[in-house]
Amino acid sequence: MKPLPLLALAFALGLAVPAAAQEMPGKADVARISGGTYGVDTNHTQIIWTVDHLGLSPLSGMFGAGEGTLNLDPKAPQAATLQLSIPISTLAVTSKSFGQDLGSPGFFDVAKFPSATFKSTKVTPHGAKATVEGELTLHGVTRPVTLEVSLFGAGINPRSKREEIGFTATATLRRSDFGLGVAVPLVSDEVKLDLVGVFRKNS
């Protein structure tokens, strides 16, 4: 008796079979972007920061997104605009006590500065990528920050039935520029940012 092929065996046992051949809803294709006004998807947007901790390890944490709007015309990508609010209370780190320390008056001071904001000032497109210059307001201080952005995917979300666009981006900043230079240089002044931004077209 020949062994059953894996797929046939799975059906015979009543197991769920992954839809490996099913097409992904999103693709990194600018032609899939219809343009218009998009709101930020707060469930799938992440701002991840990383610092050098004592020269012993990289240390990361994450913020979520609050409100945000992306205006985008694929025929004039240089005219795109982005505004995003970042509730500092969404800070996620490896322990509750560490999070409380970072939220205290000695660092982020969440009670006094509950949110950060980013507002784009210039967009330079490079095909499916773009350099986005803007102003970041954090801890009550506004400084220029440049994002290197790449289109990750665009398409119709099968759950929302609406067009969504996903981007990844990177940036660096100096936390001391924002009055957050506690423990420099034992904890690096330079902060690396890795961002995932998802935007859903307004109906």
Phi, psi and omega per residue, in radians:
M1 nan 2.222 -3.135
K2 -1.350 2.531 3.094
P3 -1.154 2.482 3.112
L4 -1.193 2.474 2.994
P5 -1.013 2.655 -3.059
L6 -0.979 -0.766 -3.120
L7 -1.096 -0.789 -3.138
A8 -1.129 -0.653 3.129
L9 -1.111 -0.711 3.132
A10 -1.097 -0.752 3.093
F11 -1.099 -0.720 -3.100
A12 -1.102 -0.593 -3.124
L13 -1.555 -0.051 3.122
G14 1.314 0.429 -3.126
L15 -1.497 2.656 3.064
A16 -1.224 2.345 -3.121
V17 -1.888 2.143 3.130
P18 -1.025 2.447 3.130
A19 -1.472 1.194 -3.034
A20 -1.077 -0.539 -3.086
A21 -1.525 -0.122 -3.107
Q22 -1.196 2.369 -3.102
E23 -1.304 2.409 3.082
M24 -1.214 2.462 -3.118
P25 -1.111 -0.550 -3.083
G26 -1.921 2.540 3.057
K27 -2.445 2.643 3.141
A28 -1.397 1.232 -3.067
D29 -2.363 1.962 -3.098
V30 -1.100 -0.391 3.121
A31 -1.143 -0.289 3.136
R32 -1.454 -0.119 -3.090
I33 -1.590 2.079 -3.123
S34 -1.476 -0.440 3.134
G35 1.600 2.826 -3.129
G36 2.304 -2.656 3.139
T37 -1.869 2.280 -3.097
Y38 -2.147 2.445 3.045
G39 -1.745 2.621 -3.103
V40 -1.213 2.420 3.025
D41 -1.548 1.779 -3.038
T42 -1.199 -0.393 -3.126
N43 -1.304 -0.380 -3.014
H44 -2.211 0.242 3.090
T45 -1.828 2.259 -3.050
Q46 -2.375 2.453 3.014
I47 -2.092 1.894 -3.068
I48 -1.839 2.209 3.117
W49 -1.960 2.597 -3.140
T50 -2.424 2.326 3.056
V51 -2.189 2.858 3.023
D52 -1.525 2.043 -3.077
H53 -1.755 1.779 3.048
L54 1.133 0.231 -3.058
G55 1.239 0.177 -3.105
L56 -1.774 -0.524 -3.088
S57 -2.894 2.745 2.917
P58 -1.355 2.541 -3.125
L59 -2.225 2.230 -3.068
S60 -2.178 2.731 3.003
G61 -2.561 3.087 -3.049
M62 -2.531 2.505 2.979
F63 -2.015 2.658 2.969
G64 -1.686 -3.059 -3.138
A65 -1.936 2.646 3.029
G66 -1.774 -2.072 3.088
E67 -1.463 2.659 3.102
G68 -2.965 2.636 -3.123
T69 -2.404 2.336 3.028
L70 -2.077 2.145 3.025
N71 -1.873 2.142 -2.993
L72 -2.516 2.235 3.022
D73 -2.059 1.951 -3.089
P74 -1.059 -0.317 3.094
K75 -1.456 -0.259 3.122
A76 -2.500 1.127 -3.051
P77 -1.080 -0.427 3.139
Q78 -1.178 -0.283 -3.136
A79 -1.633 0.066 -3.119
A80 -1.096 2.590 3.072
T81 -2.302 2.578 -3.127
L82 -2.404 2.291 2.988
Q83 -2.278 2.360 -3.067
L84 -2.548 2.341 3.016
S85 -1.860 2.527 -3.076
I86 -2.222 1.791 3.100
P87 -1.156 2.070 -3.118
I88 -1.139 -0.398 3.123
S89 -1.170 -0.237 3.113
T90 -1.448 0.062 -3.130
L91 -0.913 2.223 3.095
A92 -2.124 2.154 3.107
V93 -2.350 -3.009 -2.951
T94 -1.401 -0.222 3.107
S95 -2.641 2.692 -3.121
K96 -1.103 -0.746 -3.101
S97 -1.151 -0.652 3.105
F98 -1.123 -0.739 3.107
G99 -1.097 -0.677 3.109
Q100 -1.142 -0.686 3.092
D101 -1.070 -0.783 -3.103
L102 -1.199 -0.499 3.135
G103 -1.483 -0.105 -3.062
S104 -1.298 2.936 3.118
P105 -1.023 -0.372 3.140
G106 -1.314 -0.187 -3.130
F107 -2.387 -1.828 -3.076
F108 -1.177 -0.473 -3.135
D109 0.910 1.107 -3.033
V110 -1.023 -0.607 -3.115
A111 -1.098 -0.636 -3.109
K112 -1.563 -0.614 -3.105
F113 -2.193 1.357 -2.995
P114 -1.255 -0.261 -3.110
S115 -2.585 2.779 2.991
A116 -2.021 2.774 3.122
T117 -2.395 2.625 3.015
F118 -2.236 2.344 3.111
K119 -2.341 2.127 -3.125
S120 -1.224 2.586 3.093
T121 -2.144 -0.363 -3.132
K122 -2.765 2.391 3.101
V123 -2.168 2.190 3.089
T124 -2.039 1.827 -3.075
P125 -1.382 2.594 3.046
H126 -2.389 1.206 -3.081
G127 1.212 -2.096 3.123
A128 -1.477 0.138 3.099
K129 -2.162 2.902 3.112
A130 -2.779 2.632 2.954
T131 -1.759 2.105 -3.093
V132 -1.987 1.957 3.072
E133 -1.632 2.538 -3.123
G134 -2.899 -3.086 3.139
E135 -1.999 2.174 3.077
L136 -1.814 2.185 3.043
T137 -1.873 2.033 -3.071
L138 -2.464 2.326 3.109
H139 1.011 0.551 3.112
G140 1.387 0.132 -3.102
V141 -2.100 2.397 3.128
T142 -1.938 2.218 -3.139
R143 -2.442 2.685 3.071
P144 -1.274 2.463 3.084
V145 -2.422 2.439 -3.139
T146 -1.984 2.241 3.106
L147 -1.827 2.345 2.989
E148 -1.746 1.916 -2.916
V149 -1.909 2.458 3.049
S150 -2.271 2.390 3.027
L151 -1.199 2.211 3.086
F152 -1.660 -0.731 3.137
G153 -3.039 2.659 3.061
A154 -2.447 2.519 -3.139
G155 2.921 -3.017 3.136
I156 -1.630 2.122 3.067
N157 -1.245 2.142 -3.081
P158 -1.137 -0.328 3.122
R159 -1.503 -0.869 -3.106
S160 -1.435 -0.305 -3.081
K161 1.079 0.425 -3.127
R162 -2.211 2.750 3.141
E163 -1.204 2.318 3.077
E164 -2.264 2.626 3.108
I165 -2.245 2.326 3.106
G166 -2.078 2.375 3.133
F167 -2.213 2.670 2.875
T168 -2.015 2.702 -3.123
A169 -2.690 2.712 3.055
T170 -2.285 2.708 3.091
A171 -2.834 2.869 2.987
T172 -2.312 2.620 3.059
L173 -2.605 2.895 3.060
R174 -1.842 2.075 -3.052
R175 -1.166 -0.465 3.108
S176 -1.143 -0.423 3.083
D177 -1.117 -0.342 -3.113
F178 -1.914 0.296 -3.135
G179 1.274 0.454 -3.100
L180 -2.120 0.695 -3.042
G181 -1.561 0.461 3.128
V182 -1.037 2.294 3.033
A183 1.251 0.203 2.994
V184 -1.230 2.361 0.129
P185 -1.708 0.072 -3.118
L186 -1.078 -0.596 2.940
V187 -1.968 2.210 -2.936
S188 -0.989 2.497 3.042
D189 -1.246 -0.637 3.137
E190 -1.273 2.308 3.111
V191 -2.064 2.227 3.062
K192 -1.648 2.332 3.131
L193 -1.988 2.328 2.995
D194 -2.155 2.098 -3.022
L195 -2.061 2.531 2.970
V196 -2.171 2.076 -3.132
G197 -2.091 2.206 3.117
V198 -2.113 2.307 -3.064
F199 -2.265 2.381 -3.089
R200 -1.954 2.281 -3.100
K201 -1.149 2.318 3.121
N202 -1.180 2.492 -3.107
S203 -1.412 nan nan
